[in-house]
Amino acid sequence: MTWLSKNTTIPLPDVIAYDSFTNIPVGHEYTLLSHIQGVTLSDVYDRLSDEQMNQILDQLIDLLTQLQAHPWDCIGGLTLDDQGEVQLGPVVDETFWQVPDIEALWPEGASGDSEHRRTIQDYIRLIQTHEKLAFMRDIVPRLEAFVASLPKHANELNNVKLRLAHKDLYFANMMFDSLPGKITDILDWEFAGVVPYPQWNPRSSFLWNGIDTSESLNEKYRLLEVFKQRCKEKGCTLFQETEYTSTLQDDMQRAVDFLWAIAEISPRGQRQELVQGWKDMVLENIEKFGA
């Protein structure tokens, strides 16, 4: 948020205080933000007129265009150094296993940085550690072959722009004031970071109203088409610049995404009827790399 406040006009709350350690009276890290006028967009979404929604979409175009205007040369989260200057730090993502879940769902000793890095090598370690991932162990040699093949395609796979992304830009993370009809703040930047630009919306949450129904999903896709049309009319090149530059990039990302889904869902005992299909998708995509 420090970098954003210095380099963009994106509406943000003020950071009053924060701490990244757990050995403090509250027992966990925290961020204390200023009070914001308005309500979350997800709470009033179904009462917005088409005109109000178009104004909101135009604000989001401006927001994303500002992020698009700043190139980066490395991937990672943003952190402050001892002088209070913004630096690139470790990758952060909401998909990482957090300590309470690790303690509840993983064998003793499975915690630590390397256990939740979003890399194939660490997914392999997770597969070898957790009994609910045992059904994946027969393809570990193919996953290792996939990893070994990636450097051979480095030039093609790395041909991508890097940009700062919020990564969870859905309506529950946007504050809205109906009087001016504007977004007053964008919340929850804790998992923001510099990413390969095609991964600016990794969980496809952009424009979701926060309601977990098929109707809500269809509405998100409908609104996304409206957003794309308004981008085109305003000369915003977001969707052109976030396309993969090769099919091999898409194949690699699909393999990683399905492997992440398996490693995230299976230890929780969820979606067991789907995981075999996800395994098949991993195999289909790593086969493109000769694995």
HUCORDA-V381237 format. One record per residue. N is the residue number from 1. RES is the residue in one small letter. OMEGA is omega in degrees with one decimal (* if undefined). BURIAL is + if it has 16 or more other C-alpha atoms within 10 Angstrom, else -. Layout:
# HUCORDA-V381237
n=N res=RES omega=OMEGA burial=BURIAL
n=N res=RES omega=OMEGA burial=BURIAL
This chain:
# HUCORDA-V381237
n=1 res=m omega=175.7 burial=+
n=2 res=t omega=179.3 burial=-
n=3 res=w omega=-178.7 burial=-
n=4 res=l omega=-177.9 burial=-
n=5 res=s omega=-179.4 burial=-
n=6 res=k omega=-169.9 burial=-
n=7 res=n omega=-179.9 burial=-
n=8 res=t omega=172.6 burial=-
n=9 res=t omega=177.3 burial=-
n=10 res=i omega=-178.6 burial=+
n=11 res=p omega=-176.3 burial=+
n=12 res=l omega=170.5 burial=+
n=13 res=p omega=174.1 burial=+
n=14 res=d omega=174.7 burial=-
n=15 res=v omega=-178.9 burial=-
n=16 res=i omega=179.7 burial=-
n=17 res=a omega=175.9 burial=-
n=18 res=y omega=173.6 burial=-
n=19 res=d omega=-177.9 burial=-
n=20 res=s omega=-179.7 burial=-
n=21 res=f omega=-179.4 burial=-
n=22 res=t omega=-179.4 burial=-
n=23 res=n omega=179.7 burial=-
n=24 res=i omega=-174.3 burial=-
n=25 res=p omega=-178.4 burial=-
n=26 res=v omega=173.3 burial=-
n=27 res=g omega=178.6 burial=-
n=28 res=h omega=178.5 burial=-
n=29 res=e omega=-178.6 burial=-
n=30 res=y omega=169.6 burial=-
n=31 res=t omega=178.3 burial=-
n=32 res=l omega=-175.4 burial=-
n=33 res=l omega=177.2 burial=-
n=34 res=s omega=176.6 burial=-
n=35 res=h omega=-176.7 burial=-
n=36 res=i omega=176.1 burial=-
n=37 res=q omega=174.9 burial=-
n=38 res=g omega=178.9 burial=+
n=39 res=v omega=177.3 burial=+
n=40 res=t omega=-179.5 burial=+
n=41 res=l omega=-179.7 burial=+
n=42 res=s omega=-179.0 burial=+
n=43 res=d omega=-176.2 burial=-
n=44 res=v omega=-173.1 burial=-
n=45 res=y omega=-174.6 burial=+
n=46 res=d omega=178.4 burial=-
n=47 res=r omega=-178.1 burial=-
n=48 res=l omega=175.1 burial=-
n=49 res=s omega=177.0 burial=-
n=50 res=d omega=179.7 burial=-
n=51 res=e omega=178.0 burial=-
n=52 res=q omega=-179.3 burial=+
n=53 res=m omega=177.8 burial=+
n=54 res=n omega=176.7 burial=+
n=55 res=q omega=178.1 burial=-
n=56 res=i omega=179.2 burial=+
n=57 res=l omega=178.8 burial=+
n=58 res=d omega=175.1 burial=+
n=59 res=q omega=-180.0 burial=-
n=60 res=l omega=175.0 burial=+
n=61 res=i omega=178.8 burial=+
n=62 res=d omega=179.7 burial=+
n=63 res=l omega=-176.5 burial=+
n=64 res=l omega=177.0 burial=+
n=65 res=t omega=177.5 burial=-
n=66 res=q omega=177.0 burial=+
n=67 res=l omega=-179.6 burial=+
n=68 res=q omega=-173.7 burial=+
n=69 res=a omega=-175.8 burial=-
n=70 res=h omega=177.9 burial=-
n=71 res=p omega=175.8 burial=-
n=72 res=w omega=-178.9 burial=-
n=73 res=d omega=177.5 burial=-
n=74 res=c omega=177.4 burial=-
n=75 res=i omega=175.0 burial=+
n=76 res=g omega=172.5 burial=+
n=77 res=g omega=177.6 burial=+
n=78 res=l omega=-179.1 burial=+
n=79 res=t omega=178.4 burial=+
n=80 res=l omega=175.6 burial=-
n=81 res=d omega=-175.9 burial=-
n=82 res=d omega=178.6 burial=-
n=83 res=q omega=-179.8 burial=-
n=84 res=g omega=178.9 burial=-
n=85 res=e omega=-178.5 burial=-
n=86 res=v omega=177.9 burial=-
n=87 res=q omega=172.1 burial=-
n=88 res=l omega=-179.9 burial=+
n=89 res=g omega=179.9 burial=+
n=90 res=p omega=173.9 burial=-
n=91 res=v omega=174.9 burial=+
n=92 res=v omega=-178.2 burial=+
n=93 res=d omega=179.7 burial=+
n=94 res=e omega=-179.6 burial=-
n=95 res=t omega=178.4 burial=-
n=96 res=f omega=174.5 burial=-
n=97 res=w omega=178.2 burial=+
n=98 res=q omega=-172.2 burial=-
n=99 res=v omega=-179.3 burial=-
n=100 res=p omega=179.2 burial=-
n=101 res=d omega=177.6 burial=-
n=102 res=i omega=-179.2 burial=+
n=103 res=e omega=-176.2 burial=-
n=104 res=a omega=-167.3 burial=-
n=105 res=l omega=-176.3 burial=-
n=106 res=w omega=178.3 burial=+
n=107 res=p omega=178.9 burial=-
n=108 res=e omega=179.7 burial=-
n=109 res=g omega=-177.2 burial=-
n=110 res=a omega=180.0 burial=+
n=111 res=s omega=179.5 burial=+
n=112 res=g omega=-174.7 burial=-
n=113 res=d omega=-171.7 burial=-
n=114 res=s omega=-177.2 burial=-
n=115 res=e omega=-178.6 burial=+
n=116 res=h omega=172.7 burial=+
n=117 res=r omega=-175.3 burial=+
n=118 res=r omega=178.8 burial=+
n=119 res=t omega=-179.3 burial=-
n=120 res=i omega=-179.4 burial=+
n=121 res=q omega=-178.3 burial=+
n=122 res=d omega=172.3 burial=-
n=123 res=y omega=177.4 burial=+
n=124 res=i omega=177.8 burial=+
n=125 res=r omega=177.6 burial=-
n=126 res=l omega=178.9 burial=+
n=127 res=i omega=-178.6 burial=+
n=128 res=q omega=-175.3 burial=-
n=129 res=t omega=-168.8 burial=+
n=130 res=h omega=-176.7 burial=+
n=131 res=e omega=179.5 burial=-
n=132 res=k omega=173.4 burial=+
n=133 res=l omega=-177.5 burial=+
n=134 res=a omega=-179.3 burial=-
n=135 res=f omega=179.0 burial=-
n=136 res=m omega=-171.0 burial=+
n=137 res=r omega=-180.0 burial=-
n=138 res=d omega=-179.8 burial=-
n=139 res=i omega=178.9 burial=+
n=140 res=v omega=177.6 burial=+
n=141 res=p omega=178.6 burial=-
n=142 res=r omega=175.5 burial=+
n=143 res=l omega=177.7 burial=+
n=144 res=e omega=176.5 burial=-
n=145 res=a omega=176.5 burial=+
n=146 res=f omega=178.9 burial=+
n=147 res=v omega=-177.9 burial=+
n=148 res=a omega=-177.4 burial=-
n=149 res=s omega=-171.9 burial=-
n=150 res=l omega=179.5 burial=-
n=151 res=p omega=179.6 burial=-
n=152 res=k omega=-177.5 burial=-
n=153 res=h omega=-171.1 burial=-
n=154 res=a omega=-177.1 burial=-
n=155 res=n omega=-179.3 burial=-
n=156 res=e omega=-176.9 burial=-
n=157 res=l omega=-177.5 burial=+
n=158 res=n omega=179.0 burial=-
n=159 res=n omega=-174.6 burial=-
n=160 res=v omega=177.0 burial=+
n=161 res=k omega=177.7 burial=+
n=162 res=l omega=-179.3 burial=+
n=163 res=r omega=173.4 burial=+
n=164 res=l omega=-179.2 burial=+
n=165 res=a omega=174.9 burial=+
n=166 res=h omega=174.9 burial=+
n=167 res=k omega=178.0 burial=+
n=168 res=d omega=-169.8 burial=+
n=169 res=l omega=175.9 burial=+
n=170 res=y omega=-166.2 burial=+
n=171 res=f omega=176.8 burial=+
n=172 res=a omega=177.8 burial=+
n=173 res=n omega=178.4 burial=+
n=174 res=m omega=175.2 burial=+
n=175 res=m omega=-173.1 burial=+
n=176 res=f omega=175.0 burial=+
n=177 res=d omega=-173.8 burial=+
n=178 res=s omega=-176.8 burial=-
n=179 res=l omega=172.2 burial=-
n=180 res=p omega=-179.7 burial=-
n=181 res=g omega=-174.7 burial=-
n=182 res=k omega=167.8 burial=+
n=183 res=i omega=-178.1 burial=+
n=184 res=t omega=178.0 burial=+
n=185 res=d omega=170.2 burial=+
n=186 res=i omega=-174.4 burial=+
n=187 res=l omega=169.2 burial=+
n=188 res=d omega=176.8 burial=-
n=189 res=w omega=-171.3 burial=-
n=190 res=e omega=178.7 burial=+
n=191 res=f omega=176.4 burial=+
n=192 res=a omega=178.1 burial=+
n=193 res=g omega=176.5 burial=+
n=194 res=v omega=-173.9 burial=+
n=195 res=v omega=165.4 burial=+
n=196 res=p omega=-168.4 burial=+
n=197 res=y omega=177.0 burial=+
n=198 res=p omega=-179.6 burial=+
n=199 res=q omega=-179.4 burial=+
n=200 res=w omega=-177.3 burial=+
n=201 res=n omega=-165.7 burial=+
n=202 res=p omega=-179.5 burial=-
n=203 res=r omega=179.0 burial=-
n=204 res=s omega=-178.8 burial=-
n=205 res=s omega=-176.8 burial=+
n=206 res=f omega=178.5 burial=+
n=207 res=l omega=175.1 burial=+
n=208 res=w omega=-178.1 burial=+
n=209 res=n omega=174.1 burial=+
n=210 res=g omega=179.7 burial=+
n=211 res=i omega=-172.6 burial=-
n=212 res=d omega=176.8 burial=-
n=213 res=t omega=177.3 burial=-
n=214 res=s omega=177.8 burial=-
n=215 res=e omega=178.4 burial=-
n=216 res=s omega=178.7 burial=-
n=217 res=l omega=178.3 burial=+
n=218 res=n omega=178.7 burial=-
n=219 res=e omega=177.6 burial=-
n=220 res=k omega=-179.6 burial=+
n=221 res=y omega=177.1 burial=-
n=222 res=r omega=-178.5 burial=-
n=223 res=l omega=178.1 burial=+
n=224 res=l omega=177.3 burial=+
n=225 res=e omega=175.6 burial=-
n=226 res=v omega=-180.0 burial=-
n=227 res=f omega=179.8 burial=+
n=228 res=k omega=179.3 burial=+
n=229 res=q omega=179.0 burial=-
n=230 res=r omega=174.0 burial=+
n=231 res=c omega=-179.5 burial=+
n=232 res=k omega=-179.0 burial=-
n=233 res=e omega=-176.5 burial=-
n=234 res=k omega=178.7 burial=-
n=235 res=g omega=177.4 burial=-
n=236 res=c omega=-174.8 burial=+
n=237 res=t omega=-177.0 burial=-
n=238 res=l omega=-171.5 burial=+
n=239 res=f omega=173.7 burial=-
n=240 res=q omega=-175.6 burial=-
n=241 res=e omega=179.6 burial=-
n=242 res=t omega=175.5 burial=+
n=243 res=e omega=172.8 burial=-
n=244 res=y omega=179.7 burial=+
n=245 res=t omega=175.4 burial=+
n=246 res=s omega=178.1 burial=-
n=247 res=t omega=-179.0 burial=-
n=248 res=l omega=174.6 burial=+
n=249 res=q omega=179.7 burial=+
n=250 res=d omega=179.1 burial=+
n=251 res=d omega=179.7 burial=+
n=252 res=m omega=-176.8 burial=+
n=253 res=q omega=178.3 burial=+
n=254 res=r omega=177.2 burial=+
n=255 res=a omega=-179.8 burial=+
n=256 res=v omega=-177.5 burial=+
n=257 res=d omega=-179.7 burial=+
n=258 res=f omega=176.6 burial=+
n=259 res=l omega=175.0 burial=+
n=260 res=w omega=-177.7 burial=+
n=261 res=a omega=179.4 burial=+
n=262 res=i omega=-177.4 burial=+
n=263 res=a omega=-179.8 burial=+
n=264 res=e omega=-169.8 burial=+
n=265 res=i omega=-173.3 burial=+
n=266 res=s omega=178.8 burial=+
n=267 res=p omega=178.2 burial=+
n=268 res=r omega=-178.9 burial=-
n=269 res=g omega=-176.4 burial=-
n=270 res=q omega=172.4 burial=-
n=271 res=r omega=-175.8 burial=-
n=272 res=q omega=178.4 burial=-
n=273 res=e omega=-176.2 burial=-
n=274 res=l omega=-167.7 burial=-
n=275 res=v omega=178.1 burial=+
n=276 res=q omega=175.7 burial=-
n=277 res=g omega=177.1 burial=-
n=278 res=w omega=177.2 burial=+
n=279 res=k omega=178.1 burial=+
n=280 res=d omega=179.4 burial=-
n=281 res=m omega=174.7 burial=+
n=282 res=v omega=-178.0 burial=+
n=283 res=l omega=179.9 burial=+
n=284 res=e omega=-176.0 burial=-
n=285 res=n omega=178.1 burial=+
n=286 res=i omega=176.1 burial=+
n=287 res=e omega=178.6 burial=+
n=288 res=k omega=179.4 burial=-
n=289 res=f omega=179.9 burial=+
n=290 res=g omega=-177.8 burial=-
n=291 res=a omega=* burial=+
